[in-house]
Amino acid sequence: MSTVNRPGVCRKVAVATVSAALLTACSGNEPVTAPTAGTAFPASTAPGPATPSTIAPSTAGGTPDLGSPQTVATGLDAPWGLAFLPDGSALVAERDSGAVLRVRAGAKPERVFTVPGVSAAGEGGLLGLAVAADYAETRWVYAYHTAADDNRIVRFRLGGGAPKVIFDGIDKAGIHNGGRIAFGPDGMLYVGTGDAGDGTAAQDPGDTNGKILRLTPDGRPAPGNPKAGSPVWSMGHRNVQGLAWAADGTMYGIEFGQNRFDEVNEIEPGANYGWPEVEGRGGNGRYVDPIVTWGTDEASPSGAAIAGDTLYVAALRGRRLWAVPLEGGKPKAELSGRYGRLRTVAVAPDGALWLTTSNTDGRGDVRDGDDRILRFPAR
């Protein structure tokens, strides 16, 4: 273990590095993509960090009581995205069916919407969900899904009507479709995309794959992005599936490695995170090193959320919940092997931590009651 101190970063996070695994973070033994020359945004075009107008919802609450699990729902079909409505109920996306379920503690899940045109194959399907910050007025819900020809973002109202495509053209593949979406503390919509199996896309600033995008709620490139008119916020990513913000507005991105290291990155606008030139920490000044790495068999991380001063990361292949102290200390593995593959973690409006399993996605060992949603109350 070692502690990282980077210039300009006041917090300290322990780097958890596990010996290199020869297995991939996804499925099968993927070929290693040939490196390409790195590309970074000119420093002069990168704005300063976004100033949060409010504390991001993911930072609500205190320390969750991981010893007091409560089962919220069972019998779900490959749940993926999860987002909370103002009343504390959750919307949950089923990857393969295209269904959006409304889940309340103590009640049977209810299908409230079906996203049309979902093409579920491999890692694709109905993926991330987000609820508009002004949902009480607009009633907008957002979804990232794989369609016949691409990955796209749509928005819709639960009351009915056809979804409207607000952003499309993100390349799809059987692997690395990204899919996590979330509204940041600045009110903009952030999108984690994958490289769709083509690492060269991650180093192309004109390509939306292998990136974190920053959009307006209408799907346009957000003002203040590193390059005017471009949706790209950061680049050089392999497959981003976790987004979270600390109370001070610091953004974290979670992504799958290939054969060696999964990553937690502190996301800076205009920064290049190195894929496919670098996997894990490279010590190359052209790229930003991750603040935490794990061997792929220990993590294969998907969802992420911050409660108090801890970043929680749901691990699929690692079958555990990683707790990463943001103010220093060693990352700790929680719930190891107890529930199987873990896909999404989120903090509810009441401060409780919700966690979804992913054992029915074709890669897990299905247990009685899978897939399920668990709730851990805040202390």
N, C-alpha and C positions, 0 to 999 in steps of 0.2 A: 504493500500500500504506500502511496505517497500523496502529498497534498500539493495542489497546483496553485501557484500564485502568478497570474498573468498581469502585465502592466495594464492599468486602467480598470481592473476588476477587483473590487474590494472584498467580495465574498470568497470563501475558500471551500472547495468541494473535493472530497477524497476521490482519487481515481482508482476505480476497481478494475484491475486488469487480470484476466484469467488466461492461462496458457492457451496458445492458438489452437482452435478446434479445426479439424479437417472437414467438418460438416457445414453445410450452408445454413443461413438463417431462415431460408424459406423452404421450398420443397426440392428434393432431388439434389444432385451434384451439378450445380450450374457452372458453365464455363466462365473463366475469369475474363472479363472484358479487357481488351488491350488498352493501356493508358493513352491518353491524348494530352496535348498541351493544355495547361491550365489557363483559364481566362478569368479575370476579375474585373469588377466595375472600377472605373477610375475613381480614386479617392475623392476627387473634387465633386463628384456627383452624389455621393452617399450622404443623406441627411443624418442628423443626430437622432438618438433614440426617440421613439414616439413618447410623448408625454401623456401618461394615463389620466383620463378625466375621472375615472372611477376605479376602484379596486376590481380586478377581474373576478368573475364569479368563481373561478377555480381556486381562489385563495381563501374562500370563506371557511369558517369553522376552525376548531382546534385540532387536537390529536385524535384520530379515530381509534376506537376501542376494537382492535383486531381480534380480541379474544371473545367478542360478543356478536357473532354473526347472526343475522336474521335473513331468512329466505324470503325474497320479495316475489319472485316468479320462477316457475319451472316449465319445462316442456317447450322451450323456445327453439326456433330453427336458425342456427348460426347467427346470433345477434351480433351486430357490428357497431353502428353509431348509437349514441345515447345523448340526449339533451333534455334539460329540464324546462318545464313550463312554469310560469309565475306562481301557480298554485301548489308547486312542489311535486306534482306528478311528472313522470318521465315519458319521453317519446323514445322508442327503441326501434332501430332498423333491423329487419331480418335480411341478411345479405342475398339469399337465394330466392326468396319468395317475392321480394320487392315490397313487403308489407311494412307499414309504420304502425307500431303498437303503442297504445297508451297504457302505462303501468303505474298503478297506485299500490302502496303498501296495503296488504290485507284484501285486495280485490283481484279478480281474474283479469289478465291482460285483455285489452279490447283493441281490435283492429280499427283504426280511425282513418287510414288512408292507404292506398296502394299506388306506388309510383309506377306509371306506365313506361314501357320501353326499356326495362332493366334487362340487361344481358348478363346473366350470371354464369361464369365459367372460370375455372381456376380461382385466382384471387379476386376476380371482378364480381360486381353485383351492386346491390344497394349498400353503400358504405357509410360515410359520415353524415351526421345530422347536426344542425345548428338552429337555434331559435333566435329570432331577431331581438336585439336589445330593447326595441320599442314594441314588442309583441302585443302588449295591451292595446295599442293603437292600431298597429298594422296587421296583426295576426299572421305575419309571415313565418314560415318554416322553410329551411334550406336543406337540400340533400345533394350529396356527391354520389354519382352512380355511373356504372359502366353501361354504355348504350351499344347499339349495333356497330358503330364505327369509331367511337371515341369514349373518353371519360368526360363528364360534364357536370355542371352544377345547375340545379333547378330550384325554384322557389314556388311555394304553393300555400294555400290556406286549408286547414283541416275541414272546413265546412264544405269543400267541394270545388269543382272547377279544374281545368287542366293545368298542370304545372307549366311555368314559364322558364325556358332555358335562359339563364343569365350569363353563362360562360361555358364554352365548349372547345373542342379541338385539342384536348389533352390526350396524347397517344395512349392507347390501351394495349394490354397484352395478357397472357395467362398469368404473368407474375408482375410484381412491382407497379401496382396501380395507385399507390398512395391512398388517399381518400379521406384523411381527417380534415375537417373544417371547424373553425371556431371564430367567434367574434372576439377581437382583442379589446383591451381597455380603452383604445382610441376609437372604438365603434366601427372599425374596418373588419372585413371578412378575410381571414387568413386561411390558406389552403395548402396542405401538404401533398405533393405529387411524387410519383415514382419515376424511375428512368425507363419503365416499360421494357426492361431487358436490354436497353441500349445505353451503355454508360457514357457514350460521347454526347448524348443529349444534355447530360447534367452540366457539361462545360460549355454549352452553347447558350449565350445570354439571350438569344432570340427564340429559344425553345422553351415551352412551359413545362417540360418534363424534367424531373430531377431537381425540383425547385420548391421553395416556399413562395407562394403568391400572396399579394395583398390587394384586395379589391374593395370597391365601395359596395354598399348593400345592393346596388343595382347591377353589380358585376363588371363595372368599369375599372381600369387601372386606378388605384387610389392616388390622390394628390400626395406629394411628398415621397413617392417611391424613388429608389436610387436613380432610375432613368425615367424621365418624364414620358408618359404614354405607355410605359411597359408595366405589366402586372407583377414583374419579378421583384421579390424582396430579398431573397438570398438564393445561392446556387451551389452546385457541387454536391448535391444530395443523391443518395441511392434510392431510398424508399422511406419517406417521412410518413409516420403514422401516429405521432403524438405531438401535441401542441399545448403549452401551458405557460402561464404568466405568474410571476411573483407579485407581491403587493406593491413593490416599487416599480413595476412595469417591465422588469427584465423578462425576456422571452426565452423559452426553452423548446428545442425541437428534438424529437426522439426518432432514431432511424435504424433500420436493419443494416448490418454489415453483410459481407458475402461469406467468406470462409473463416474469418478471424475475429473481427471485433464489431460488436454493436455499439451504438454511440448515444450519449446525451450531449447536445450542443447548446451553448449559449448563443442565441441568434442575434446577429448584428446586421443592420441593413446594409446591403451591398457586399456582404462578405461571401467568400468562396470557401466551402467546406471540403473541397479536395477530391471528391469521387469523380472518376475512377483512378486518379493519380495516387490517392492515399486512402487507405482503410485503417481507421483508428488514428493514433497519434503519429504524425509524420515529421514534426519538427521543421517543417518547411514554411518559411515566412510568407509564402504566397497564399497559404491556406490557414484557416482557423482550426486549431486542434480541438477535439472534444474535451469536455471537462470530466466525463466519466466514460469508461469503456468496459465492456464485458465480453468474454468469449461467447460465441453465438449459441453454444449449447446451454449457457447459463441465463440467457435472456430471450433473444428474438422479440424485442419490445414493440408494443403496439400503442395502447392508450397511455395517457399521462395526465396527472392532476396535481395541484398543490393545495395542501391543507396546512395552515400555519406556516412553519418554516421547513416543511418537508415536501419533496417531490416524490410522488408515488408513480411507479412505472409498472404496468401490467405486462408480464412476460408470457409468451405463447410456448415456445419450445422449452423455456426454463421452468414453466409451470410454477411460478412464484410471483409475488408482488415485491418489487424492490422499493425500499424506502431510502431516499437519498437526502441527507441533511444538507440544506442549502447554505448553512453558515459554518460548515466544517464538520468532519467526522466521516466515519466509514459507512458506505452504503450497506444496508442490512437486508437480507432476504427474509421475507415474511410469507407465511402460508405455503411453504414449500411442499409441492406435491399434493396438497390437501384437496384441491378442486380441479386439478388438471390444467389445461391451457387457459390463460387469462387474456382477454382481448381488450376490454375497455374499463377504465377507472374514471370516476367523476365525483365531484363534490356537489351534493344536493343543497338547495337553498337553506335547509335547516342545519347544515354543517356535516351531515352524515356522509360517509364514503360509500358509493355504490360501485359494484364490481361485477362484470359479466364474464362468464366462462365461454370457451369456444371449442368445445369437444365434438360438436356435430358438424364441423366445417370440412370434414374429410381427412383431417390429419390427427385427430385426437382419439382417445379411447373413451367411448361414450359410457357414462355412468347413469345410474337410475336417476331420473329427474332432469337430466341435461337437455338442452343448455339452461342455465339458471342465472338469476340476478341475485346478488347478495348485498346486504346493507350492513354497514358497521357504524353504529352511532358515535357521534362526537363525544369525547369525554367532557 
